[in-house]
């Protein structure tokens, strides 16, 4: 009489060893995607960060500039003219909603919990805050200064820092109170804003002053000034917090700043009028939009060298990576 259990035991044993082999194999890490807005093309270029090739172009609307990506990577939020935050379904590669903002929306920032997108509205001098769960504008805060271009959430989501370009100030919006509660004096034409992961410091790029201000967020005041390149305008902070990258629109470079010493340690040539920037999640590569070169430069952040230039649409402005 045959042992009817033998085939079952064999299959179970084989399955067990197969699971052990799979468990021992390294997990496949999918390459991140970079998304660059192209002002004159009205598109977003989708870049595979493993191959550094454009894999798609998404039509979004007139003069796309600011761009943010949802935490789950399913949507893009793109500021478009004359007064919209366009919501892009990444899988469909299509706009699924246009949310009315203020006049001439610029940079768009996502809160750390993914609930809100803040959009700086240059011409109406206000900040629109969009609820990502309902895809509606939740509220608007009027700024005290003129020409706001960037409006970034603090890591804890309690405040929004807004750069008023014409008034040399950063305005601080209390999100819960929905009003400006303080201002910080900085350099001429404040633009890019970035925070350390713990939220204790903010860095502000001041374009006309060619410098970066260091802000103590607890004291809500500028505590230092770092010289940068010509027309410093945007910032990216390495995940380690040890290095700050500054795009210099006037001289076509990216400055690398050691945040421990507040000194420039390297200067990297990129394209003409570098603007928005974004780092890969591991911090190993930096993508820089070169507005007047119609390219995105890729920088090796460990060697501080440019790896390549990727041809994108016309007049790239912002970059985000997910």
C-alpha positions in Angstrom: 0.0 0.0 0.0 1.4 3.4 -1.0 2.0 6.2 1.6 -0.5 8.8 0.5 1.1 11.4 2.8 4.4 11.3 1.0 3.6 13.7 -1.9 1.9 16.1 0.5 4.8 16.1 2.9 7.2 16.6 0.0 5.2 19.6 -1.4 5.0 21.1 2.1 8.7 20.7 2.6 9.5 22.2 -0.8 7.2 25.1 -0.1 8.8 25.7 3.2 12.3 25.9 1.6 11.0 28.1 -1.2 9.8 30.6 1.4 13.2 30.5 3.1 14.9 31.3 -0.2 12.5 34.2 -0.9 13.0 35.6 2.6 16.7 35.5 2.1 16.6 37.4 -1.2 17.0 41.2 -1.1 13.8 43.1 -1.7 13.5 44.8 -5.1 13.7 48.5 -4.7 11.8 50.3 -7.4 13.5 53.4 -8.8 12.0 56.7 -7.8 10.5 59.0 -10.4 11.3 62.7 -10.8 8.7 65.1 -12.1 9.7 68.4 -13.7 7.3 71.2 -14.6 7.9 72.9 -17.9 6.5 76.4 -18.0 6.4 77.0 -21.8 5.4 73.5 -22.7 2.6 73.3 -20.2 3.8 69.8 -19.3 5.3 67.7 -16.6 8.3 65.5 -17.6 8.4 62.1 -15.9 12.0 60.9 -15.4 13.1 57.4 -14.4 15.9 58.1 -11.8 17.5 54.7 -12.5 18.1 55.3 -16.2 17.8 59.2 -16.1 15.6 59.1 -19.1 12.3 60.9 -19.7 9.6 58.2 -19.8 6.5 60.3 -20.3 5.1 63.8 -20.7 1.9 64.9 -19.0 -0.1 67.8 -20.3 -1.2 69.9 -17.3 -2.1 73.5 -18.3 -0.7 76.9 -18.7 2.6 77.8 -17.1 3.1 75.0 -14.6 5.5 76.0 -11.9 5.2 74.7 -8.4 4.8 70.9 -7.9 4.2 68.6 -5.0 3.7 64.8 -4.9 1.3 62.9 -2.6 2.8 60.7 0.1 1.5 57.5 -1.6 2.9 58.6 -5.0 -0.6 58.5 -6.6 -1.0 62.2 -7.4 0.8 65.4 -8.4 -0.3 68.8 -7.3 0.8 71.4 -9.9 0.3 75.2 -9.8 -1.0 76.4 -13.2 -2.1 79.8 -14.5 -4.1 81.9 -14.2 -5.3 80.5 -10.8 -5.3 76.8 -10.4 -3.8 73.9 -8.5 -4.1 71.1 -11.0 -4.4 67.6 -9.6 -2.7 64.9 -11.7 -3.5 61.2 -11.5 0.0 59.7 -12.0 -1.2 56.3 -13.1 -3.5 57.8 -15.7 -1.1 60.6 -16.5 -3.9 63.0 -16.7 -5.4 66.0 -14.8 -8.4 64.9 -12.8 -9.2 68.3 -11.1 -8.4 72.0 -11.3 -8.8 73.7 -7.9 -9.2 77.5 -7.9 -6.5 79.3 -6.0 -5.5 82.9 -5.9 -4.0 84.9 -8.8 -0.7 83.6 -10.3 0.1 80.6 -8.1 3.7 79.8 -7.7 5.4 77.2 -5.4 3.3 74.3 -4.0 4.2 72.5 -0.8 2.7 69.5 0.9 2.3 69.2 4.6 4.2 66.3 6.3 1.0 64.4 6.9 -0.1 64.8 3.3 -3.4 66.5 4.3 -2.7 70.0 2.9 -1.1 71.7 0.0 -0.1 75.3 0.4 0.2 77.5 -2.7 1.8 81.0 -2.7 -0.3 83.3 -4.9 1.9 86.1 -6.2 -0.5 88.6 -7.7 -3.3 88.3 -5.1 -0.8 88.4 -2.2 -2.2 85.4 -0.3 -1.7 81.7 0.4 -4.3 79.1 -0.7 -4.5 76.0 1.4 -6.0 73.0 -0.4 -7.5 69.9 1.4 -6.1 66.8 -0.4 -8.9 64.6 0.9 -11.7 66.6 -0.6 -9.7 68.3 -3.4 -11.1 71.7 -2.4 -9.6 74.9 -1.2 -10.0 74.9 2.6 -9.0 78.5 3.3 -7.0 81.5 2.2 -4.6 83.6 4.3 -3.8 87.2 3.1 -0.1 88.0 3.5 1.1 91.3 4.9 3.9 91.6 2.3 3.8 91.5 -1.4 4.7 88.9 -4.0 4.7 85.7 -2.1 6.4 82.9 -4.1 7.1 80.1 -1.6 4.9 78.8 1.3 6.4 75.9 3.1 5.0 73.9 6.0 7.1 73.3 9.2 7.7 69.6 9.7 5.1 69.5 12.5 2.5 71.1 10.3 1.7 73.9 12.7 3.0 76.8 10.7 3.6 77.9 7.1 6.6 80.0 6.3 5.9 82.4 3.4 8.5 84.5 1.6 7.3 88.0 0.6 9.7 88.8 -2.1 9.1 92.6 -2.3 9.3 93.1 1.5 12.4 91.1 2.5 10.4 89.2 5.1 9.3 85.7 6.0 5.7 85.6 7.3 4.6 82.9 9.6 1.1 81.5 9.3 -0.5 79.6 12.2 -2.4 76.9 10.3 -4.9 76.3 13.1 -5.6 80.0 13.6 -5.5 80.6 9.8 -3.6 83.9 10.1 -0.2 85.5 10.0 1.2 85.6 13.6 4.8 86.8 13.0 7.3 88.1 10.5 11.1 87.5 10.2 13.4 90.0 8.6 15.7 88.3 6.0 17.6 89.3 2.9 16.4 90.8 -0.4 13.9 88.7 -2.4 13.4 85.6 -0.2 12.6 82.5 -2.3 13.3 78.9 -1.5 12.5 77.6 2.0 13.6 74.3 3.6 13.6 72.9 7.2 15.8 70.5 9.0 13.9 67.2 9.8 13.6 68.2 13.5 12.2 71.6 12.5 14.7 73.5 14.6 16.2 75.4 11.7 14.9 76.9 8.5 17.0 78.0 5.5 15.9 80.8 3.3 17.4 81.5 -0.1 17.5 85.3 -0.8 18.0 85.9 -4.5 19.0 89.5 -4.8 21.2 89.3 -1.7 23.0 86.2 -3.0 22.8 84.6 0.4 21.0 82.0 2.6 19.5 83.0 5.9 19.5 80.5 8.8 16.4 80.9 11.0 15.9 79.6 14.5 12.3 78.4 14.3 11.7 78.4 18.1 12.9 82.0 18.5 11.5 82.9 15.0 14.4 85.0 14.0 17.4 84.9 11.6 20.6 83.8 13.4 23.0 83.6 10.5 23.8 84.5 6.9 25.6 82.2 4.5 27.0 83.7 1.2 25.9 81.8 -1.8 26.2 82.2 -5.6 24.6 84.8 -7.9 20.8 84.8 -7.6 20.4 82.1 -5.0 16.8 80.9 -5.4 16.1 77.4 -4.3 17.2 74.8 -1.7 17.4 71.1 -1.0 18.6 69.6 2.3 20.3 66.2 2.3 18.4 63.6 4.3 21.4 63.5 6.7 21.0 67.2 7.4 24.7 67.6 6.9 24.6 69.3 3.4 22.5 72.0 1.9 22.2 72.5 -1.8 21.5 76.0 -3.3 20.6 76.6 -6.9 22.2 79.9 -8.2 20.2 81.2 -11.2 22.6 83.9 -12.1 25.8 81.9 -12.5 24.4 78.5 -13.5 25.7 76.6 -10.5 24.7 74.7 -7.4 26.5 75.5 -4.1 27.0 72.8 -1.5 27.0 74.1 2.1 28.3 72.2 5.1 25.5 72.9 7.7 27.9 72.3 10.6 30.2 75.2 9.5 27.8 77.1 7.2 30.6 77.2 4.6 30.5 76.4 0.9 32.4 73.2 0.3 31.8 72.7 -3.4 30.3 74.5 -6.5 28.9 72.5 -9.3 28.2 73.9 -12.8 24.8 72.9 -14.2 22.7 74.6 -16.9 21.3 78.1 -17.4 19.0 79.6 -14.8 18.9 76.6 -12.4 15.7 76.8 -10.3 13.8 74.0 -8.6 15.7 71.0 -7.2 14.9 67.6 -5.5 16.9 64.8 -4.0 16.3 61.1 -4.4 15.1 59.5 -1.2 18.5 58.1 -0.5 20.1 61.5 -1.0 22.6 60.2 -3.6 21.4 62.2 -6.6 20.1 65.7 -7.0 17.9 66.8 -9.9 18.1 70.5 -10.9 15.7 72.2 -13.4 17.6 74.5 -15.7 15.0 77.0 -17.1 17.0 78.5 -19.9 18.7 75.2 -21.0 15.5 73.1 -21.2 17.3 70.4 -19.2 17.4 68.8 -15.8 20.9 68.3 -14.5 21.7 65.2 -12.4 24.3 65.6 -9.7 26.1 62.8 -7.8 25.9 64.2 -4.3 28.7 62.0 -2.9 31.3 63.1 -5.5 29.7 66.6 -6.1 29.9 66.2 -9.8 27.3 66.5 -12.6 26.5 63.1 -14.1 24.3 64.2 -17.0 21.8 66.6 -18.5 18.4 65.3 -19.3 16.4 67.1 -22.1 12.9 67.9 -20.9 10.2 70.4 -22.0 10.6 74.1 -22.5 11.6 76.2 -19.5 11.6 73.7 -16.6 10.8 75.3 -13.3 10.2 72.9 -10.4 11.2 69.3 -9.6 9.8 66.8 -7.1 10.7 63.1 -6.5 8.7 60.2 -5.2 
